[in-house]
């Protein structure tokens, strides 16, 4: 593989959004785990996602990260 194939800028907008949602889910779960924010912050962020596919993906990412931390 060359570098061009691995460049995130080559992804379409939906794929970029999913990557950003995954990163944000991990960050919010970490913040809740560290008592930096309340779980309501995750719900608030989720409720502001207008695309239903991306909202479902975000929910799955949050669930996956909680499982990794042993919280589910």
C-alpha positions in Angstrom: 0.0 0.0 0.0 1.2 3.5 -0.7 0.6 6.5 1.5 -2.1 7.9 -0.8 -4.3 4.8 0.0 -4.0 5.4 3.7 -4.6 9.1 3.7 -7.8 10.0 5.7 -8.3 13.0 3.4 -9.2 10.5 0.6 -12.2 9.2 2.6 -15.7 10.4 1.8 -17.5 12.8 4.2 -19.6 10.0 5.8 -16.5 7.9 6.6 -14.7 10.9 8.0 -17.7 11.6 10.2 -17.8 8.0 11.5 -14.1 8.2 12.4 -14.7 11.5 14.3 -17.7 10.1 16.0 -15.7 7.0 17.1 -12.9 9.2 18.5 -15.5 11.4 20.3 -17.2 8.4 21.8 -13.9 7.1 23.2 -13.1 10.6 24.6 -16.5 11.0 26.3 -16.5 7.5 27.8 -13.0 8.2 29.2 -14.3 11.5 30.6 -17.2 9.8 32.3 -14.9 7.1 33.6 -12.5 9.7 35.1 -15.5 11.7 36.6 -14.6 14.7 34.4 -18.2 14.8 33.0 -21.5 13.3 33.7 -23.1 10.6 31.5 -25.6 13.2 30.4 -22.9 14.7 28.2 -22.8 11.5 26.1 -26.6 11.7 25.8 -26.5 15.4 24.9 -23.9 14.8 22.2 -25.9 11.8 20.8 -29.1 13.9 20.7 -27.4 16.5 18.6 -26.4 14.0 15.9 -29.0 14.6 13.1 -28.1 11.7 10.8 -29.8 8.6 12.2 -27.1 6.2 10.8 -24.4 8.3 12.4 -26.4 8.5 15.7 -26.7 4.7 15.7 -23.0 4.3 15.0 -22.1 6.7 17.8 -24.3 4.6 20.2 -22.5 1.5 19.1 -19.1 3.1 19.6 -20.0 4.2 23.1 -21.3 0.8 24.0 -18.1 -0.8 22.6 -15.8 1.5 24.6 -17.9 0.9 27.8 -17.4 -2.9 27.2 -13.7 -2.4 26.8 -13.6 -0.6 30.2 -15.7 -3.3 31.8 -18.6 -0.9 32.4 -21.3 -3.1 30.7 
